[in-house]
């Protein structure tokens, strides 16, 4: 059984027991989080598609940790004018373990 959820402007395919790194949520470590924007649920041959969301469906998860991804270097260079710009970025994330899909 799996579901496709929407959070933080992105869509994620999740299953029970899976650990997912999503956009940062303002929730403390160890707390429960409920996703109610379910786009699709599939259990074997039984598939439910929302328009746009499924009513009454929810995915429950537990927050494992808050963190930041590895640094991404953004480097812009113009050869003939000797212009260069170097910038780094670390995106914050929340790691969530999926507990239940209902």
N, CA, C and O of each residue as an XYZ file, in Angstrom:
408
protein
N       0.846     -1.173      0.000
C       0.000      0.000      0.000
C       0.892      1.238      0.000
O       1.856      1.326      0.761
N       0.557      2.185     -0.860
C       1.291      3.442     -0.890
C       0.323      4.583     -1.157
O      -0.821      4.372     -1.558
N       0.806      5.792     -0.925
C       0.005      6.996     -1.155
C       0.925      8.079     -1.711
O       2.141      8.052     -1.520
N       0.310      9.025     -2.399
C       1.033     10.199     -2.873
C       0.476     11.392     -2.117
O      -0.712     11.705     -2.208
N       1.363     12.065     -1.358
C       0.946     13.199     -0.537
C       1.553     14.476     -1.094
O       2.532     14.450     -1.840
N       0.948     15.590     -0.711
C       1.463     16.904     -1.103
C       1.757     17.693      0.157
O       0.894     17.853      1.021
N       2.993     18.189      0.255
C       3.382     19.038      1.369
C       4.544     19.917      0.931
O       5.437     19.463      0.216
N       4.532     21.150      1.351
C       5.611     22.074      1.019
C       5.712     22.369     -0.464
O       6.796     22.689     -0.953
N       4.601     22.268     -1.199
C       4.616     22.541     -2.624
C       5.174     21.408     -3.459
O       5.348     21.565     -4.667
N       5.459     20.263     -2.841
C       6.000     19.115     -3.560
C       5.144     17.888     -3.296
O       4.345     17.864     -2.361
N       5.318     16.868     -4.130
C       4.575     15.628     -3.997
C       5.542     14.492     -3.701
O       6.630     14.425     -4.272
N       5.136     13.596     -2.799
C       5.982     12.494     -2.373
C       5.185     11.197     -2.406
O       4.020     11.167     -2.010
N       5.820     10.121     -2.882
C       5.233      8.792     -2.833
C       5.726      8.142     -1.552
O       6.932      7.988     -1.359
N       4.793      7.755     -0.661
C       5.163      7.227      0.650
C       4.493      5.884      0.893
O       3.424      5.600      0.354
N       5.138      5.067      1.712
C       4.599      3.787      2.153
C       4.859      3.665      3.654
O       5.687      4.392      4.204
N       4.157      2.749      4.312
C       4.302      2.579      5.754
C       5.713      2.084      6.065
O       6.211      1.165      5.416
N       6.355      2.701      7.067
C       7.703      2.338      7.468
C       8.792      3.100      6.733
O       9.967      2.972      7.077
N       8.432      3.882      5.738
C       9.409      4.622      4.933
C       9.814      5.909      5.646
O       8.998      6.539      6.318
N      11.093      6.296      5.492
C      11.589      7.568      6.021
C      11.731      8.532      4.856
O      12.361      8.213      3.847
N      11.137      9.725      5.000
C      11.098     10.702      3.922
C      11.645     12.027      4.428
O      11.306     12.465      5.527
N      12.500     12.671      3.619
C      12.978     14.019      3.930
C      12.125     14.997      3.138
O      12.170     15.022      1.908
N      11.336     15.813      3.864
C      10.419     16.749      3.224
C      10.837     18.175      3.574
O      11.764     18.393      4.354
N      10.137     19.134      2.982
C      10.392     20.537      3.301
C      10.175     20.770      4.797
O       9.351     20.100      5.420
N      10.906     21.709      5.364
C      10.912     21.934      6.806
C       9.518     22.251      7.344
O       8.804     23.100      6.812
N       9.150     21.542      8.419
C       7.916     21.787      9.149
C       8.272     22.335     10.524
O       9.329     22.018     11.069
N       7.389     23.158     11.083
C       7.631     23.717     12.414
C       7.031     22.782     13.456
O       6.043     23.116     14.110
N       7.641     21.600     13.603
C       7.199     20.578     14.541
C       8.438     20.070     15.268
O       9.502     19.925     14.666
N       8.296     19.799     16.582
C       9.432     19.327     17.368
C       9.727     17.860     17.073
O       8.866     17.125     16.590
N      10.952     17.449     17.371
C      11.340     16.055     17.174
C      10.491     15.137     18.050
O      10.225     15.448     19.211
N      10.068     14.002     17.485
C       9.269     13.031     18.220
C       7.778     13.269     18.158
O       7.008     12.394     18.554
N       7.340     14.418     17.678
C       5.909     14.712     17.581
C       5.288     14.009     16.380
O       5.979     13.616     15.439
N       3.970     13.861     16.435
C       3.229     13.266     15.327
C       2.810     14.365     14.354
O       2.569     15.504     14.753
N       2.728     14.010     13.083
C       2.292     14.944     12.052
C       1.300     14.212     11.157
O       1.481     13.031     10.858
N       0.252     14.914     10.730
C      -0.788     14.314      9.893
C      -0.830     15.067      8.568
O      -0.942     16.293      8.532
N      -0.738     14.299      7.473
C      -0.857     14.857      6.133
C      -2.256     14.550      5.631
O      -2.648     13.386      5.551
N      -3.021     15.599      5.290
C      -4.396     15.389      4.830
C      -4.580     15.687      3.345
O      -5.668     15.487      2.806
N      -3.535     16.161      2.681
C      -3.610     16.406      1.237
C      -3.100     15.163      0.509
O      -1.934     15.092      0.118
N      -3.990     14.186      0.333
C      -3.660     12.916     -0.307
C      -4.165     12.972     -1.742
O      -5.359     13.165     -1.973
N      -3.267     12.805     -2.703
C      -3.624     12.859     -4.116
C      -4.040     11.491     -4.647
O      -4.913     11.399     -5.510
N      -3.412     10.421     -4.133
C      -3.680      9.078     -4.636
C      -3.371      8.071     -3.545
O      -2.407      8.223     -2.795
N      -4.215      7.023     -3.465
C      -3.949      5.896     -2.578
C      -4.103      4.620     -3.379
O      -5.066      4.470     -4.132
N      -3.154      3.687     -3.225
C      -3.212      2.429     -3.951
C      -2.936      1.285     -2.993
O      -1.987      1.324     -2.210
N      -3.796      0.249     -3.069
C      -3.629     -0.954     -2.266
C      -3.843     -2.142     -3.194
O      -4.967     -2.614     -3.363
N      -2.754     -2.623     -3.797
C      -2.872     -3.705     -4.771
C      -3.541     -3.208     -6.045
O      -3.033     -2.293     -6.694
N      -4.675     -3.801     -6.408
C      -5.415     -3.388     -7.604
C      -6.393     -2.256     -7.315
O      -6.926     -1.647     -8.242
N      -6.630     -1.971     -6.048
C      -7.590     -0.922     -5.664
C      -6.876      0.431     -5.636
O      -6.015      0.662     -4.787
N      -7.229      1.315     -6.554
C      -6.596      2.630     -6.662
C      -7.664      3.702     -6.523
O      -8.698      3.655     -7.190
N      -7.403      4.673     -5.646
C      -8.311      5.812     -5.466
C      -7.558      7.076     -5.863
O      -6.442      7.322     -5.405
N      -8.190      7.873     -6.723
C      -7.577      9.109     -7.199
C      -8.443     10.273     -6.757
O      -9.653     10.271     -6.980
N      -7.823     11.279     -6.125
C      -8.551     12.442     -5.661
C      -8.675     13.497     -6.741
O      -7.907     13.530     -7.703
N      -9.677     14.371     -6.552
C      -9.896     15.437     -7.527
C     -10.101     16.755     -6.806
O     -11.261     17.145     -6.675
N      -9.124     17.470     -6.333
C      -7.707     17.124     -6.384
C      -7.257     16.244     -5.220
O      -6.245     15.553     -5.334
N      -7.995     16.255     -4.091
C      -7.573     15.467     -2.930
C      -8.645     14.449     -2.576
O      -9.818     14.620     -2.910
N      -8.226     13.375     -1.886
C      -9.160     12.375     -1.385
C      -9.759     12.885     -0.080
O      -9.034     13.348      0.800
N     -11.072     12.802      0.045
C     -11.716     13.252      1.279
C     -11.718     12.098      2.284
O     -12.032     10.960      1.936
N     -11.371     12.400      3.513
C     -11.363     11.398      4.572
C     -10.083     10.587      4.653
O      -9.927      9.805      5.591
N      -9.179     10.735      3.732
C      -7.918      9.987      3.761
C      -6.857     10.806      4.482
O      -6.845     12.035      4.406
N      -5.972     10.113      5.180
C      -4.882     10.808      5.855
C      -3.692      9.877      6.013
O      -3.832      8.654      6.023
N      -2.523     10.481      6.134
C      -1.278      9.755      6.359
C      -0.676     10.303      7.644
O      -0.503     11.512      7.797
N      -0.360      9.400      8.562
C       0.212      9.803      9.838
C       1.697      9.485      9.851
O       2.127      8.437      9.371
N       2.474     10.406     10.409
C       3.916     10.214     10.477
C       4.467     10.699     11.801
O       3.780     11.371     12.569
N       5.714     10.349     12.057
C       6.405     10.761     13.273
C       7.686     11.485     12.857
O       8.455     10.978     12.041
N       7.911     12.671     13.421
C       9.088     13.463     13.084
C      10.305     12.847     13.769
O      10.332     12.691     14.990
N      11.309     12.499     12.966
C      12.533     11.913     13.509
C      13.561     12.984     13.838
O      14.140     12.976     14.924
N      13.796     13.920     12.895
C      14.781     14.972     13.161
C      14.591     16.127     12.190
O      13.976     15.987     11.133
N      15.136     17.265     12.579
C      15.243     18.444     11.727
C      16.700     18.539     11.299
O      17.596     18.260     12.096
N      16.948     18.921     10.074
C      18.333     18.996      9.632
C      18.492     19.878      8.418
O      17.565     20.574      8.005
N      19.699     19.835      7.847
C      19.996     20.594      6.632
C      20.747     19.683      5.675
O      21.623     18.922      6.084
N      20.398     19.767      4.402
C      21.044     18.966      3.370
C      22.497     19.393      3.188
O      22.941     20.381      3.772
N      23.233     18.636      2.371
C      24.609     18.992      2.041
C      24.637     20.301      1.263
O      23.653     20.688      0.631
N      25.777     20.970      1.320
C      25.913     22.255      0.652
C      25.920     22.083     -0.862
O      26.573     21.188     -1.400
N      25.180     22.960     -1.536
C      25.161     23.021     -2.993
C      25.861     24.314     -3.391
O      25.519     25.390     -2.901
N      26.841     24.203     -4.280
C      27.593     25.368     -4.740
C      26.964     25.897     -6.025
O      26.756     25.148     -6.980
N      26.663     27.196     -6.040
C      26.154     27.868     -7.232
C      27.282     28.769     -7.723
O      27.669     29.714     -7.036
N      27.808     28.480     -8.907
C      28.938     29.236     -9.440
C      28.571     29.788    -10.806
O      28.265     29.031    -11.727
N      28.602     31.108    -10.935
C      28.305     31.772    -12.204
C      29.578     32.419    -12.716
O      30.311     33.051    -11.956
N      29.842     32.261    -14.006
C      31.094     32.754    -14.575
C      30.847     33.276    -15.983
O      30.202     32.613    -16.796
N      31.362     34.463    -16.267
C      31.329     35.041    -17.604
C      32.778     35.166    -18.072
O      33.569     35.883    -17.460
N      33.124     34.477    -19.146
C      34.527     34.334    -19.518
C      35.186     35.631    -19.989
O      36.293     35.948    -19.553
N      34.547     36.364    -20.844
C      35.225     37.503    -21.451
C      35.263     38.739    -20.545
O      36.123     39.600    -20.729
N      34.367     38.843    -19.591
C      34.328     40.015    -18.718
C      34.970     39.761    -17.358
O      35.011     40.662    -16.521
N      35.467     38.560    -17.127
C      36.104     38.170    -15.872
C      35.175     38.340    -14.672
O      35.615     38.706    -13.582
N      33.903     38.073    -14.881
C      32.954     38.124    -13.777
C      32.771     36.717    -13.238
O      32.618     35.763    -14.000
N      32.789     36.596    -11.918
C      32.483     35.312    -11.310
C      31.796     35.547     -9.970
O      32.086     36.504     -9.253
N      30.888     34.649     -9.664
C      30.122     34.755     -8.436
C      29.959     33.358     -7.856
O      29.476     32.461     -8.546
N      30.350     33.155     -6.606
C      30.252     31.853     -5.954
C      29.344     31.991     -4.742
O      29.513     32.895     -3.923
N      28.380     31.083     -4.638
C      27.408     31.142     -3.560
C      27.079     29.724     -3.116
O      26.977     28.825     -3.951
N      26.914     29.514     -1.834
C      26.548     28.208     -1.295
C      25.158     28.251     -0.681
O      24.675     29.304     -0.263
N      24.519     27.068     -0.635
C      23.162     26.990     -0.083
C      22.956     25.643      0.584
O      23.342     24.611      0.035
N      22.349     25.642      1.764
C      21.966     24.410      2.457
C      20.488     24.480      2.761
O      20.045     25.351      3.511
N      19.711     23.561      2.180
C      18.255     23.559      2.321
C      17.859     22.829      3.607
O      18.295     21.698      3.823
N      17.042     23.449      4.467
C      16.579     22.746      5.670
C      15.523     21.695      5.315
O      14.773     21.853      4.352
N      15.479     20.612      6.115
C      14.506     19.556      5.881
C      14.005     19.002      7.205
O      14.593     19.246      8.258
N      12.905     18.249      7.136
C      12.363     17.507      8.261
C      12.291     16.051      7.841
O      11.705     15.736      6.806
N      12.879     15.155      8.630
C      12.816     13.736      8.313
C      11.628     13.132      9.063
O      11.520     13.254     10.283
N      10.739     12.477      8.309
C       9.502     11.937      8.851
C       9.443     10.444      8.533
O       9.751     10.024      7.417
N       9.038      9.640      9.536
C       8.787      8.217      9.304
C       7.284      8.023      9.193
O       6.536      8.458     10.069
N       6.832      7.370      8.121
C       5.409      7.141      7.878
C       4.954      5.989      8.768
O       5.508      4.891      8.720
N       3.932      6.261      9.581
C       3.440      5.280     10.556
C       2.189      4.570     10.053
O       2.070      3.352     10.186
N       1.246      5.334      9.468
C      -0.051      4.748      9.119
C      -0.657      5.476      7.929
O      -0.562      6.698      7.817
N      -1.280      4.708      7.042
C      -2.038      5.264      5.922
C      -3.475      4.783      6.060
O      -3.739      3.581      6.093
N      -4.404      5.737      6.141
C      -5.813      5.347      6.303
C      -6.727      6.234      5.487
O      -7.944      6.049      5.505
